[in-house]
Amino acid sequence: MRILKQKISIPIREDRPSWPRPGLDALLKAQRPMLVVAPAGFGKTSWLSQARSRTPLAWLTLEPEEADLDRFLGHAIASLQHALPGFRTEAREMLDRAREMDGARAVLETLIADLDEQVDSPLIWVLDGYH
């Protein structure tokens, strides 16, 4: 599967002004999963772009095609490897067996175990367009 770099890179708009968001920053420091939802133009991407200067950020722009498990998992792994240089996982080799839910579960379990073993600091993982 070919990985499109624009799907795993944060779309940065340098011309956008940005403002401090201490409330959101505090939530990020809590290191808990969160869902950031707001209409277009409210600064979600700008805020996350600023946050990546303090915390590694993996980005994946989702499209309807990611409903396919192989495609989603392949891009998910690529987004993490793009954000975490040196991160290696056996999950990539398991993708050909992920067509069924049990196979996908095994790939995700392997990916999470590899992240747990290799990543000691917080990580932001954005699934943009999850709706």
N, C-alpha and C positions, 0 to 999 in steps of 0.2 A: 504494500500500500504506500502510495506517495503521501507525504506529509507536506501540507502547504504552510510555509513559514508564517504567513499572515494570520493563520488560524491560531497559532501558538505564541504570537507576539502581542504585547499590549499596544492597542492603538493610541499613540500619543499625539495630542494636539498641542504643540508648543505655543500656539497663539492664544490659548485659553487662559484667562486669569484664574488664579486659585487662591482660596482663602483658608485660614486655619480652621480646622474642625476638631476642636478638643474633645467633644463628646464622642465622635466616631473614633478618634485616636484612642480614647480610653477603652472603648469596646474592643478595638483591635488588640490592645495590650492584654486584655483579659484572656486571650488565646483560646477562645471558644468559637465553635462554628457559628457563622451568622449569615443572614441573607440580607443583602443590600438591594432595596427596591426603591426606585424613584423614576419619574418620567425622564425622557431624553432631555439633556441640557442642564441637569441638576448637579453635575460635577462628580458623578460616581467614578468614572474612569480617571479624571484628574486627581481625585483623592487617592485612589489606589496607586496611581503612578507615583505620587509623592511617598506613599507608604512603602513602596518597594526600595526606597533608598535606605530604609531601616530593616526591612524584612524581605527575604527572597519571595518573589512573586511568580507563580506559574499561571499562565493565561490560556484559556481555550475558548474560542468563539464557537458556539454551538449553532448548528443548522439542522433542518429536518433530517438530513442524511445521517446524523449522529444517532438516530433511533436504531440504526444497525449496530449491534453490539461490537462486532469486529472493528468497525470504523471508529466508534466512540472510544473504545479501549485503546486502540492504536494512537489516536490523537491525544488521549489523556496521558498515556505514558510519554509521548513525545513532548507534551507541554511541561511535564515534571523534569524530564531530562534537559530541556532547554533552560529551565530556571535554576537547575541544580547541577552545574558542571561536575562531572565525575560520578553522578548517580547512575548506578547500574541495577537492573532488575531482570530476573528470569521471566517476568511476566510477558515480555515481548515475544519470547520463544513459545509461549503457551497460547498465543492469539489464535493460531489455526484451530485450536480445540474450543474456542470460546463461543461458537455459534449457538450453543444451547445454554440455558440459564446456569446449569451446574458448572459448565466450563467457564462462563463469565465470572461466576462466584469464585472459582479457584484462581483466576487471573487477578481479580481484585484483592483476594486474600494475600496472594504472593506480593502484589504491588504494595499493599499496606505494610506487610511484614518487612519488606525491603526498605520502605521509607522509615519505619520505626527503628530499624537497625542502623541505617546510614545517616539519618538527619537528626541532629541534636538540638537545632534551633527552630523557632517558629517559622511557619511557611504560610503564605497566602496562596490559595489555589482558587482562581476565579473561573467559574463556568458561566461565561457571558451569553446571554440569550437563553437561559434555562427555561423561560416561559414557553 
